Each structure stands twice: as structure tokens, then as C-alpha cells.
């Protein structure tokens, strides 16, 4: 059985999660096992979902993220990366600070250098355009960094 609060796996006999102390709900169904067909290797593989704090089905690999990112990353993964995430206001305003909070240090340093150099030549327009780009692509960039370790914007 998985804890609905933190995603930790524990025995059915426990009334509380040993990791976070949340009360277990014995009436709810256990984790759903969904078989997904992968056309690339012509075999079936199993993906495990859990019900997240948002009430939606969330992949276990995103269990340690905040509910906002759990939901966004699940949408991106379910769409085979055609969905790029919705507009994120914090990266729009504070791009490099947001990257530091997500441990994307290389991207933050590159952003500071590029924007710092170009701001001397193209003042407010470039900063505004890059802020808008970051607002629209930040969730997808964080998804790629979290799963693959790359800084992919498109």
C-alpha cells in the first residue's frame, strides 16, 4: 500500500504511514496498475499510478515533487511530450532564481551571462521576451532536467 500523502510504500497492517504519519485509508483501492503498450519495442510494460494530493492519477516517479509539478509532469508524460506545460508565472518574473531553486545551476548561470551580455545592447525588450519564453517553457524544461538531465526548451 502506498501513502496518499507522501507516496511511501508500507504494509497494509499499519494504520499510519511510517514516513509522514498520515492516517491510512483502508476503504480506498490500492494502487492502480495500468498496462501500456509500447509500439517501439512491441512489448507491454507496467506503469504505476497513485492518487496524488490533487486527486489525479500521478506517476510514482513524480511522488516527491510538489503537487503542481506532479500534475504538470504527468500531463507531459501522458501526452508523449506534445503538451509542454502551462504558463508558470514565477519563472517569468525570476527566471534564474527559479532555476536555482530547482537545482538547475548550469542553466541559471548561462541565463545570467546571456541576459547580462545582451541587456547591455538590447535593454527591456530582450529581457521581456526571454521572460515570456521562460514562463511558457519552464515546466517542460524542468521536466526534461528532472527526467533526463538536459535543458531542452522545445
Secondary structure, DSSP 8 states (H G I E B T S, - for coil): -B-TTT--B--TT-SB-TTT--B--TTS----EEEEEETTTTEEEEEEEEE-TTSSEEEGGGTTS-HHHHHHHHHHHHTTT-------HHHHH-HHHHHHHTT-HHHHHHHHHHHHHHHTTS-HHHHHHHHHHHHHHHHHHHHHHHHHS-----
